[in-house]
Amino acid sequence: MAKPVSYKRHRFPPEIIAHAVWLYFRFPLSLRLIEEMLLERCTLVSYETVRRWALKFGPDYARCLKRKRPSRRDVRHLDEVVVTIAGQKHWLWRAVDQDGYVLDEIVQTRRDTKAAKRLLKRLLKKQGCLPWRLIIDKLSSYASARRQIMSSVEHRAHKGLNNRAESSHVPFRKRERMMHGFRSVGGLQQYISVFSDVRNLFVPHRTRRSALATHLHRLTAMAERKGAAGLAA
């Protein structure tokens, strides 16, 4: 069980801290916009304070969130997207399931078989079981890595089948534009680990797309978010 979040030696109430961190990781908002939104609620907090809260409490909140249980019937979609950090090209490798739930992601400097193998090994260790099927694009590195790591898993390689993985990049791209890029690989890796965990909370099951079901799902997600922050639901 994750250790409860501690707010000791912080003069602002936990509700204010948790709300600011939630805004930062849930929506494509700049730190200065969050500062302004808090001010509208009569809370005077600098954007730098919000940044420190996000660095400190974001990972703690993420550790307290429930994870979707893996299944051997899962379909996992793999894709990678280029990210420029301090003028250097890097690749953000991501795996999502059939519902768009982010399973794992890793920033690497390479776009080859070695990098693809690292993603598959991390995914296997994290999920604890093989999926039913892998959906990959035409990048040959995936096929080579799959043969070495998950040779028994059915796979399909087609650009049109991998829209779910490609769509998972959209929220990240919005955040990247708002932040004007990332300054370090470590900073990006830390950010996306929390960002995706928070986003996963609000991803409804693909068979539950009615307005009412989506509304109830969001209410449940908000209650869980408060629970992870150590607040009363």
HUKAJO-V198626 format. One record per pair of residues at least 4 apart in sequence whose ideal C-beta (glycine too) atoms are under 8 Angstrom apart, sorted by the first residue. I is the first residue (numbers start at 1). J is the second residue. D is the distance in Angstrom with one decimal. If there is no record, write none. Layout:
i j d
I J D
I J D
//
This chain:
i j d
2 63 4.5
2 64 4.5
3 63 7.9
4 64 7.8
4 230 5.5
5 14 7.8
5 57 6.6
5 60 4.8
5 61 6.9
5 64 6.8
5 228 7.7
5 229 6.1
5 230 4.5
7 14 4.7
7 17 6.6
7 230 7.6
10 14 7.9
10 17 6.5
12 16 4.6
12 17 5.6
12 43 7.5
12 45 7.0
13 17 7.3
14 18 5.8
14 229 6.8
14 230 6.3
14 231 6.1
15 19 6.2
15 231 6.2
16 20 6.4
16 38 7.2
16 43 5.6
16 45 7.3
17 21 6.4
17 53 5.3
17 57 6.3
17 229 8.0
18 22 6.1
18 57 7.4
18 61 7.5
18 225 7.9
18 226 7.2
18 229 3.8
18 230 7.9
18 231 5.9
19 23 6.5
19 38 7.9
20 24 6.5
20 34 5.8
20 38 6.2
20 45 6.8
20 50 5.0
20 53 5.7
20 54 7.8
21 25 6.4
21 50 7.8
21 53 5.4
21 54 5.3
21 57 5.1
21 58 5.7
21 61 6.6
21 229 7.7
22 26 5.4
22 198 7.3
22 225 6.2
22 229 7.7
23 27 5.8
23 29 5.8
23 34 5.1
23 37 6.7
24 29 6.7
24 31 7.2
24 34 6.0
24 50 6.5
24 54 4.8
24 58 7.6
25 54 7.0
25 58 6.1
25 194 5.5
25 195 5.2
25 198 4.4
25 199 8.0
26 198 5.5
26 199 7.4
26 202 7.6
28 171 7.6
28 174 4.2
28 175 5.2
28 177 7.6
28 178 4.7
29 33 4.5
29 34 5.4
29 37 7.6
29 178 6.8
30 34 7.2
30 47 7.8
30 178 5.5
30 179 7.3
31 35 6.4
31 47 3.8
31 48 7.6
31 50 5.2
31 51 5.5
32 36 6.6
32 47 4.9
33 37 6.3
34 38 6.4
34 47 6.9
34 50 5.2
35 39 6.5
35 45 6.2
35 46 6.4
35 47 4.3
35 50 6.2
36 40 6.7
37 41 7.2
38 43 4.3
38 44 7.7
38 45 5.1
38 50 7.7
39 43 6.7
39 44 6.3
39 45 7.8
45 49 5.0
45 50 6.2
46 50 7.3
47 51 6.5
48 52 6.6
49 53 6.4
50 54 6.4
51 55 6.6
52 56 6.1
53 57 5.5
53 58 8.0
54 58 4.9
54 194 7.9
55 190 7.6
56 60 7.3
57 61 5.9
57 229 7.6
58 62 6.4
58 190 7.9
58 191 8.0
58 194 4.0
59 63 6.4
59 190 7.0
59 193 7.2
59 194 5.9
60 64 6.8
61 65 6.8
61 194 7.2
61 198 7.5
61 225 7.5
61 228 4.9
61 229 5.6
62 193 6.5
62 194 4.6
62 197 4.1
62 198 7.1
62 228 7.8
64 227 7.4
64 228 3.7
64 229 7.7
64 230 7.9
65 197 5.4
65 198 7.6
65 200 7.8
65 201 6.5
65 224 6.7
65 225 7.7
65 228 5.0
66 224 6.5
68 97 7.7
68 101 5.4
68 200 7.0
70 74 6.1
70 103 7.9
70 127 4.2
70 128 6.3
70 129 5.6
70 131 8.0
71 129 7.7
72 129 5.6
72 130 6.8
72 131 7.1
72 132 6.1
73 132 5.0
74 97 5.1
74 98 6.6
74 127 7.9
74 131 4.5
74 132 6.1
75 97 6.6
75 98 4.3
75 131 6.5
75 132 6.1
75 133 4.8
75 134 7.8
75 135 6.2
76 95 5.4
76 96 7.3
76 97 5.8
76 103 6.6
76 123 7.2
76 131 4.5
76 133 7.4
76 134 5.5
76 135 7.1
77 95 7.0
77 96 5.1
77 97 7.3
77 98 7.7
77 134 7.9
77 135 4.5
77 136 7.8
77 162 5.6
77 164 4.8
77 165 3.7
77 168 7.9
78 93 7.4
78 94 7.4
78 95 5.3
78 116 7.8
78 119 6.9
78 134 6.5
78 135 7.1
78 136 5.1
78 137 7.9
78 142 6.0
78 162 7.8
78 165 6.2
79 93 7.8
79 94 5.9
79 136 7.9
79 137 6.3
79 162 5.8
79 165 3.6
79 166 5.7
79 168 7.5
79 169 7.2
80 91 4.9
80 92 6.5
80 93 4.6
80 94 7.0
80 111 6.4
80 115 8.0
80 139 7.4
81 91 7.1
81 92 5.2
81 94 7.4
81 169 4.8
81 172 7.7
81 173 7.9
82 89 5.9
82 90 7.3
82 91 6.0
82 92 7.8
83 89 7.8
83 90 5.0
83 91 7.0
83 92 5.0
83 107 6.9
83 176 7.2
83 182 7.1
83 188 6.8
84 88 6.9
84 89 5.9
84 90 7.3
84 181 6.4
85 90 5.3
85 107 8.0
85 181 7.0
85 182 5.4
85 183 7.0
85 184 6.6
85 185 6.0
85 188 6.4
86 183 6.3
86 184 7.1
88 109 7.7
89 109 8.0
90 107 5.6
90 108 6.7
90 109 5.6
90 185 6.4
90 188 7.9
91 107 7.3
91 108 5.4
91 109 7.4
91 110 7.1
91 111 4.9
91 115 6.8
92 105 6.2
92 106 7.6
92 107 5.5
92 169 7.8
92 172 7.3
92 188 7.6
92 192 7.2
93 105 6.4
93 106 5.2
93 107 7.8
93 108 6.1
93 115 6.4
93 116 7.4
93 118 7.9
93 119 4.6
94 102 6.5
94 104 7.5
94 105 4.2
94 165 6.5
94 168 6.0
94 169 7.1
95 102 7.5
95 103 4.5
95 104 5.1
95 105 7.1
95 119 6.5
95 123 5.2
95 165 7.7
96 100 5.6
96 101 6.2
96 102 5.4
96 103 6.2
96 164 6.0
96 165 5.4
96 168 4.7
97 101 4.9
97 103 5.9
97 131 8.0
98 164 7.0
98 206 6.8
99 203 6.1
99 204 7.9
99 205 5.7
99 206 5.1
100 164 5.7
100 167 6.9
100 168 6.0
100 203 5.3
100 206 7.6
101 200 5.3
101 203 5.4
102 168 6.2
102 196 4.0
102 197 8.0
102 199 6.9
102 200 5.8
103 123 6.2
103 126 7.1
103 127 6.5
104 119 7.0
104 122 5.5
104 123 5.0
104 126 5.5
105 192 5.6
105 193 7.8
105 196 6.4
106 118 6.7
106 119 5.9
106 122 6.3
106 189 7.2
107 185 5.2
107 188 5.4
107 189 5.1
107 192 7.6
108 115 4.5
108 118 6.8
109 185 8.0
110 114 6.0
110 115 4.2
111 115 6.1
111 139 7.6
111 141 6.9
112 116 7.2
112 141 5.2
113 117 6.1
113 140 8.0
113 141 4.5
113 144 4.4
113 145 5.3
114 118 6.7
115 119 6.8
115 141 6.9
116 120 6.5
116 139 7.6
116 141 4.3
116 142 5.2
116 144 7.2
116 145 3.7
117 121 6.1
117 145 4.3
117 148 6.3
117 149 5.9
118 122 6.3
119 123 6.1
119 145 7.7
120 124 6.2
120 145 5.4
120 146 6.9
120 149 4.2
120 150 6.2
121 125 6.3
121 149 6.2
122 126 6.0
123 127 5.9
124 128 7.8
124 130 7.1
124 149 6.7
124 150 7.2
127 131 7.6
130 150 6.0
130 152 6.9
130 153 5.5
131 150 7.9
131 153 6.1
132 153 7.6
132 154 6.8
133 153 6.8
133 154 4.6
133 155 6.5
133 156 6.8
134 142 7.8
134 146 6.2
134 150 6.8
134 153 5.5
134 154 7.3
134 155 4.2
134 156 7.5
135 155 7.4
135 156 5.5
135 158 7.8
135 161 5.2
135 162 5.4
135 164 7.6
135 165 7.2
136 142 4.0
136 143 7.1
136 146 7.4
136 155 6.3
136 156 7.4
136 157 5.0
136 162 6.8
137 142 7.2
137 157 6.7
137 158 7.7
137 159 5.5
137 162 5.1
138 157 6.0
138 158 7.7
138 159 6.1
140 144 6.2
141 145 6.1
142 146 6.1
142 157 7.1
143 147 6.7
143 155 7.5
143 157 6.4
144 148 6.9
145 149 5.8
146 150 5.2
146 151 6.9
146 153 6.8
146 155 5.7
147 151 5.2
156 161 5.7
158 162 7.1
162 166 5.9
163 167 5.8
164 168 6.8
165 169 7.8
168 172 7.7
169 173 5.8
170 174 6.7
171 175 6.6
171 195 7.9
171 199 6.0
172 176 6.2
172 192 6.8
172 195 7.2
173 177 6.5
174 178 6.6
175 179 6.1
175 195 6.7
176 181 6.3
176 182 7.2
182 187 5.5
182 188 4.1
182 191 7.1
183 187 5.7
184 188 6.9
185 189 6.2
186 190 6.2
187 191 6.2
188 192 6.2
189 193 6.5
190 194 7.1
191 195 5.7
192 196 5.7
193 197 6.7
194 198 6.3
195 199 6.2
196 200 6.1
197 201 7.5
198 202 7.8
198 225 7.4
199 203 6.8
201 221 4.1
201 224 6.2
201 225 6.2
202 217 7.5
202 218 6.2
202 221 5.0
204 208 5.3
204 209 6.8
204 213 6.7
204 214 5.4
204 217 4.5
205 217 8.0
208 213 4.1
208 214 7.3
208 217 6.8
209 213 6.9
209 214 6.8
210 214 6.8
211 215 6.3
212 216 6.4
213 217 6.2
214 218 6.5
215 219 6.6
216 220 6.4
217 221 6.3
218 222 6.3
219 223 6.5
220 224 6.4
221 225 6.3
222 226 6.6
223 227 6.5
223 233 4.3
224 228 6.3
225 229 6.6
226 231 4.3
226 232 7.0
226 233 5.1
227 231 7.3
227 233 5.7
//
